[in-house]
Amino acid sequence: MSRFNLSRRDALTAAGFAAAGVGLSAASASAQSRTDGPHHARTVEPGEYPPGVPGEHYTPVITPNGSALPYRVIGGVKVFHLVAEEVEHEFAPGLRATCWGFNGQVHGPTIEAVEGDRVRIYVTNRLRAATSIHWHGLILPSGMDGVGGLSQPLIRPGETFRYEFPLVQHGTHMYHSHHDEMTQMALGMMGMFVIHPRRAPRRADRDFAMMLSTWKIRPGARRPDPNEMTDFNVLTINGKAFPGTEPLVVGQNQRVRMRVANLSAMDHHPFHVHGHTFQVVGTDGGEIPESARWPEATILVPVGSARTIEFVADNPGDWAVHCHMTHHVMNQMGHDLENMVGVDQSGFSGLVGDLVPGYMAMDGNDMAAHGEHVEMGHMRIPENAIPMVGARGPFDHIGMGGMFTIMKVRPGITSYEDPGWYRAPGGTTARAATSNELDRDGIRT
């Protein structure tokens, strides 16, 4: 794919035009990628490239459970407005918290533009604390980098700051607070920044943006704990924990791109897609040349990084998509509980039940049963909390939660609304074996 390859020196030149109020677009000396070796960027001409248009220059990104940030084109510049503010956010049915986000949502809306666009982004601070916004992975003038106190003054409560720069690259990037990050990012101040190539020889049919994040919310609490360092108990994709995550609906044989970014506080995430293998085609540093791409079924997404994967969804069905850290597919784990697996608690439960009416012990053999009991109303939980795992599936209780969603691949679909559960063709679903089958194949149970 093409790349405009505007050098850092050109970016600084562009900043000078911005100071003079001149609209500026990025240009390319060649179609050579940054990763291909040295290049020579030519002089940038104002207005050389018109603002990228959805459908004409790119297929718009889908942000499940989220949205795209709207913009206006003024004088050839794409103008966006981010508002940092307190947000009442639902992580999943039964769990809400007071967070910090942008434009009324957690995480903030996806900023989407095209390589060569010039963007102007206004950031209004409606928080009680000062903040700043960093454009993670973008090549831009130092004064636009958004590190509070280092490259700019802090954005004080009630103030609006203006950022303006040309987009000299394409890829999957992010934005987030870069002031008191421990507090502000832990409360939700982050979002995706997707830059499409202006000339793409091949586009995806379904292009998903997915931000991975971790939170500490004690059962019954009304706000995430920003002081936590290791014991995170709510794991999310785009600010939602399963069963609050929207399914990823895809037509069979469509080309799928997933842009997976990780702004968790401390945890890396091995991101796994069931039923398909994929190619790793990009990082937050840019596109990977075709000759250097590699096949995977799981890709590690480190903290502060993004990975872009592509595949053709040729295998119909309902497929799990999740982090493969086993504790990351649970909801509000009880890390301080004693290990009761294999313990017969029947006598103990009866004694406690005499003192605490309605008491029900954790299942001694199956932690997923906790979610089932809550779902059936057998077990009470604290106010504003969600069970450790799960939701009802087409066959049984799905014993997973947290950083988990479902990709629904269907042939011949005409809508991307949730199509419901997959109906597998006869003879293609695992089932209980019959005694005749066991005898025939010499299986002793």
C-alpha positions in Angstrom: 0.0 0.0 0.0 1.1 3.6 -0.5 2.5 5.7 2.2 3.0 9.5 2.1 6.3 9.3 4.0 6.3 12.9 5.2 9.5 13.4 7.1 9.8 14.8 10.6 11.4 17.9 9.0 8.4 18.3 6.7 6.1 17.9 9.7 7.8 20.8 11.4 7.5 22.8 8.2 3.8 21.9 8.2 3.5 23.3 11.7 4.9 26.6 10.4 2.1 26.7 7.8 -0.4 26.0 10.6 0.9 28.9 12.6 0.3 31.1 9.6 -3.2 29.7 9.2 -2.5 27.9 6.0 -4.3 24.6 5.3 -1.7 21.9 4.6 -1.9 18.3 3.3 0.7 15.6 3.4 2.4 14.4 0.2 4.5 11.4 -0.9 7.8 11.2 -2.7 7.1 7.5 -3.5 5.0 4.5 -2.6 7.8 3.2 -0.5 7.0 2.2 3.1 9.0 3.6 6.0 9.9 0.1 6.9 11.4 -0.5 3.4 14.4 1.7 3.9 15.5 5.3 3.2 13.2 7.6 1.3 13.2 11.2 0.1 10.1 13.2 0.9 9.4 16.1 -1.5 8.1 19.5 -0.8 4.6 19.6 0.6 2.1 21.8 -1.3 -0.9 23.3 0.5 -4.2 21.8 -0.6 -2.5 19.1 -2.7 -4.8 16.3 -1.4 -8.5 16.9 -0.7 -9.9 15.5 2.6 -10.4 11.8 2.5 -14.0 10.7 1.9 -15.7 7.6 3.4 -16.6 5.0 0.8 -14.3 6.7 -1.8 -11.0 6.5 0.0 -11.8 3.9 2.7 -14.3 1.6 4.3 -15.4 3.1 7.6 -14.3 1.4 10.8 -16.9 -0.3 13.0 -16.3 0.3 16.8 -18.5 -2.3 18.6 -20.4 -0.7 21.5 -18.9 2.6 20.4 -19.0 5.3 17.7 -17.0 7.4 15.3 -16.2 11.0 16.2 -18.1 13.3 13.7 -16.2 16.0 11.9 -16.8 19.0 9.6 -14.6 20.1 6.7 -13.6 23.7 7.0 -11.2 25.2 4.5 -9.9 21.8 3.5 -9.3 20.8 7.1 -11.2 18.1 9.0 -12.4 19.6 12.3 -13.1 17.4 15.3 -14.2 18.2 18.8 -13.4 16.0 21.9 -15.0 16.8 25.2 -13.4 15.3 28.3 -16.0 14.8 31.0 -17.4 12.5 33.7 -19.5 9.7 32.3 -22.0 7.3 33.8 -21.0 4.1 32.1 -22.5 0.5 32.0 -19.8 -2.2 31.7 -22.4 -5.0 31.5 -26.0 -5.4 32.7 -25.8 -5.0 36.4 -22.6 -3.1 36.6 -22.4 0.7 36.3 -19.7 3.1 37.4 -18.8 6.8 37.3 -15.9 7.1 34.8 -14.1 9.7 32.9 -14.4 9.6 29.1 -15.0 11.7 26.0 -18.2 13.0 24.4 -20.4 11.1 26.8 -18.9 7.7 26.3 -16.3 5.2 27.6 -14.1 4.7 25.8 -14.0 7.9 23.6 -15.3 7.8 20.0 -12.9 6.6 17.3 -11.2 9.4 15.3 -11.1 8.3 11.7 -9.2 10.1 8.8 -7.1 9.4 5.8 -3.3 9.7 5.2 -2.7 13.2 3.8 -5.6 14.8 5.6 -5.0 17.8 7.8 -6.9 17.6 11.1 -7.8 20.2 13.6 -9.0 18.8 17.0 -10.5 20.9 19.7 -10.3 19.4 23.2 -12.7 20.9 25.8 -12.0 20.0 29.5 -15.2 19.6 31.6 -13.4 17.6 34.3 -12.6 18.8 37.8 -8.9 18.2 37.0 -6.4 19.5 34.5 -5.6 17.1 31.5 -3.9 16.9 28.1 -4.3 14.6 25.1 -1.5 12.6 23.5 -1.9 11.2 20.0 -0.3 7.8 20.5 2.0 6.7 17.6 1.4 9.7 15.4 4.3 11.5 13.8 3.7 15.2 14.3 5.3 18.4 15.6 6.6 18.3 19.2 4.2 21.0 20.3 1.2 18.9 19.2 2.3 15.7 21.0 0.1 16.4 24.1 2.4 15.6 27.1 1.2 18.0 29.8 3.9 20.3 31.1 6.5 19.0 28.6 5.2 19.9 25.1 2.2 22.1 26.1 0.5 23.8 29.1 -2.1 21.7 30.9 -5.7 22.0 29.8 -7.3 23.5 32.9 -11.0 22.8 33.8 -13.2 24.9 31.5 -10.5 25.5 28.9 -10.5 24.4 25.2 -7.3 23.7 23.4 -6.7 23.4 19.7 -4.4 20.8 18.1 -3.7 20.9 14.4 -1.4 18.7 12.2 -1.2 16.8 9.0 -1.5 13.0 9.0 1.7 11.8 7.4 1.2 8.0 7.9 -1.5 5.4 8.0 -2.3 2.7 10.6 -4.0 1.9 13.9 -3.2 4.4 16.6 -4.7 5.7 19.8 -5.3 8.9 21.9 -5.3 9.2 25.7 -4.7 11.5 28.6 -1.0 12.2 29.2 -1.4 14.0 32.5 -1.8 12.0 35.8 -2.1 8.9 33.6 -2.5 6.5 36.5 -5.8 8.2 37.5 -7.1 9.5 34.2 -6.5 6.4 32.0 -7.7 4.1 34.9 -11.0 6.1 34.8 -11.3 5.6 31.0 -9.7 8.5 29.1 -8.7 6.8 25.9 -9.8 6.1 22.4 -8.8 4.8 18.9 -7.3 6.9 16.1 -7.5 5.2 12.8 -5.7 6.6 9.7 -6.5 4.9 6.4 -4.2 4.9 3.4 -5.3 7.2 0.7 -4.6 4.5 -2.0 -5.4 1.0 -0.8 -5.2 -1.8 -3.3 -7.4 -4.0 -1.1 -10.0 -3.0 1.5 -11.6 -5.0 4.2 -15.4 -5.6 4.1 -15.6 -5.4 7.9 -13.1 -3.3 9.7 -13.4 -3.5 13.5 -11.7 -1.2 16.1 -11.3 -2.9 19.5 -9.7 -1.2 22.6 -8.7 -3.6 25.4 -8.6 -2.2 28.9 -8.6 -3.3 32.6 -10.4 -1.9 35.6 -10.6 -2.4 39.4 -14.2 -2.0 40.5 -15.0 -3.5 43.9 -18.5 -5.0 44.2 -20.9 -2.3 45.2 -18.5 0.5 44.4 -19.6 3.4 42.1 -16.2 4.4 40.7 -13.2 2.5 39.3 -10.1 2.5 41.7 -7.2 4.3 39.9 -4.8 3.3 42.7 -4.9 -0.4 41.8 -1.7 -1.8 40.2 -2.1 -5.5 39.7 -5.5 -6.8 40.9 -7.9 -5.8 38.1 -11.2 -7.5 38.1 -13.2 -6.0 35.2 -11.7 -6.7 31.7 -13.2 -5.0 28.7 -13.3 -4.6 24.9 -14.4 -1.1 24.0 -15.4 -0.5 27.7 -17.7 -3.5 27.8 -17.4 -6.9 29.6 -19.2 -9.9 28.3 -22.2 -10.3 28.2 -22.3 -6.6 27.5 -20.1 -6.9 24.4 -21.8 -6.6 21.0 -21.3 -9.5 18.6 -19.1 -9.0 15.5 -21.4 -9.8 12.6 -19.7 -10.8 9.4 -20.8 -12.2 6.0 -19.3 -15.5 5.0 -16.2 -15.0 2.8 -15.9 -11.4 3.7 -12.5 -9.9 4.4 -12.2 -9.0 8.0 -9.8 -6.6 9.6 -9.5 -6.3 13.4 -7.5 -3.4 14.9 -6.8 -4.4 18.5 -5.2 -1.8 20.8 -4.2 -2.2 24.4 -4.2 0.6 26.9 -4.5 -1.6 30.0 -2.7 -0.4 33.0 -0.4 -3.4 33.5 -1.6 -6.4 31.5 -0.6 -7.7 28.0 -3.3 -9.6 26.2 -2.9 -12.6 23.9 -5.8 -12.0 21.5 -7.4 -15.2 20.1 -9.9 -15.7 17.3 -11.7 -19.1 17.0 -12.4 -20.9 13.8 -10.0 -19.0 11.7 -6.3 -18.2 11.3 -5.2 -14.7 10.4 -2.2 -12.7 9.1 -0.6 -10.0 11.3 -0.6 -7.0 8.9 0.3 -4.0 11.1 1.4 -2.6 14.4 0.9 0.9 15.9 4.3 1.6 14.1 2.7 1.1 10.7 1.9 -1.5 8.1 3.9 -4.7 7.8 5.2 -5.4 4.2 3.4 -8.4 2.7 6.7 -10.4 2.6 7.1 -10.0 6.4 3.6 -10.9 7.5 3.0 -14.1 9.4 0.1 -16.4 10.2 -1.3 -16.7 13.7 -4.4 -17.8 15.6 -3.4 -15.8 18.7 -1.4 -12.5 18.7 0.1 -10.9 21.9 -0.9 -7.2 22.2 1.4 -5.6 24.7 0.5 -2.6 26.9 0.6 0.6 24.9 0.6 -1.2 21.5 -1.8 -2.0 18.7 -1.9 -5.0 16.3 -3.9 -5.3 13.1 -4.9 -8.6 11.8 -6.8 -9.7 8.6 -8.5 -12.9 7.4 -11.3 -14.1 5.2 -14.2 -15.3 7.3 -14.9 -18.5 5.3 -16.0 -20.6 8.2 -19.7 -20.0 9.3 -20.7 -20.2 12.9 -20.6 -18.5 16.3 -16.9 -18.0 17.1 -15.4 -16.9 20.4 -13.0 -13.9 20.2 -11.2 -13.2 23.5 -8.0 -12.6 25.5 -6.4 -16.0 26.3 -5.3 -15.0 29.8 -7.6 -17.3 31.7 -8.5 -14.7 34.5 -9.2 -12.1 31.8 -12.4 -14.0 30.7 -14.1 -13.6 34.1 -16.0 -10.8 35.7 -15.1 -9.4 39.2 -13.0 -12.3 40.4 -12.7 -12.9 44.1 -8.9 -13.0 44.4 -9.0 -13.1 48.2 -11.2 -16.1 48.5 -9.8 -19.4 49.7 -9.5 -22.2 47.2 -12.6 -24.4 47.7 -12.3 -26.5 44.6 -12.9 -30.1 45.5 -14.2 -29.3 49.0 -17.5 -30.7 50.1 -19.2 -27.7 51.7 -22.7 -29.2 52.2 -22.4 -29.3 56.0 -20.7 -25.9 56.3 -23.4 -24.3 54.1 -26.2 -25.6 56.3 -24.6 -24.2 59.5 -23.9 -20.8 57.9 -27.4 -20.8 56.5 -28.8 -20.9 60.0 -27.0 -17.7 60.8 -27.3 -15.9 57.4 -30.6 -16.7 55.7 -30.2 -17.2 51.9 -26.5 -18.0 52.2 -25.2 -20.2 49.4 -21.6 -21.4 49.2 -19.5 -21.2 46.1 -19.6 -24.4 44.1 -16.7 -26.6 45.2 -16.1 -28.0 41.7 -17.1 -25.5 39.1 -16.6 -21.7 39.4 -18.7 -21.2 36.3 -21.7 -22.5 38.3 -21.5 -19.3 40.3 -22.8 -17.4 37.3 -25.5 -20.0 36.6 -26.8 -19.7 40.2 -26.9 -15.9 40.0 -28.6 -16.1 36.6 -31.3 -18.5 38.0 -31.8 -16.3 41.1 -30.5 -18.8 43.5 -27.6 -16.7 44.7 -27.7 -13.1 45.8 -24.9 -10.7 44.8 -23.9 -7.2 46.1 -25.6 -4.2 44.6 -23.9 -3.0 41.4 -21.9 -6.1 40.7 -21.8 -8.9 38.1 -21.2 -12.6 38.6 -17.8 -14.0 38.1 -18.5 -15.5 34.7 -21.0 -16.0 32.0 -24.3 -15.7 30.2 -26.9 -18.1 28.7 -25.9 -19.5 25.3 -27.9 -21.6 22.8 -27.0 -24.9 24.5 -25.9 -24.1 28.1 -24.4 -21.4 30.3 -21.3 -19.8 28.6 -18.8 -19.9 31.4 -16.8 -16.9 30.2 -17.0 -13.2 30.7 -14.8 -10.1 30.7 -12.6 -9.6 27.6 -14.8 -11.9 25.5 -17.1 -11.4 22.5 -18.6 -13.5 19.7 -18.0 -13.3 16.0 -21.1 -14.4 14.1 -20.2 -15.5 10.5 -23.2 -16.1 8.3 -23.7 -16.9 4.6 -25.9 -14.6 2.5 -26.8 -12.0 5.2 -28.4 -8.7 4.1 -28.1 -7.0 7.5 -25.4 -6.6 10.2 -27.9 -6.8 13.0 -27.4 -9.6 15.5 -28.7 -12.7 13.6 -29.2 -14.8 16.7 -27.5 -18.1 17.5 -26.0 -20.2 14.7 -27.9 -23.3 13.6 -25.3 -25.8 12.6 -26.0 -28.3 9.8 -27.1 -31.8 11.0 -24.3 -34.0 12.2 -21.8 -31.1 12.8 -22.5 -30.4 16.5 -20.8 -32.3 19.3 -23.3 -34.4 21.4 -23.4 -37.1 24.0 -22.1 -40.4 22.7 -24.5 -43.4 22.7 -23.6 -46.7 24.4 -23.7 -48.4 21.0 -21.1 -46.0 19.6 -18.9 -46.5 22.7 -19.1 -50.3 22.3 -18.4 -50.2 18.6 -15.3 -48.1 19.0 -14.0 -50.0 22.0 -14.3 -47.0 24.4 -14.5 -47.9 28.1 -15.9 -45.2 30.5 
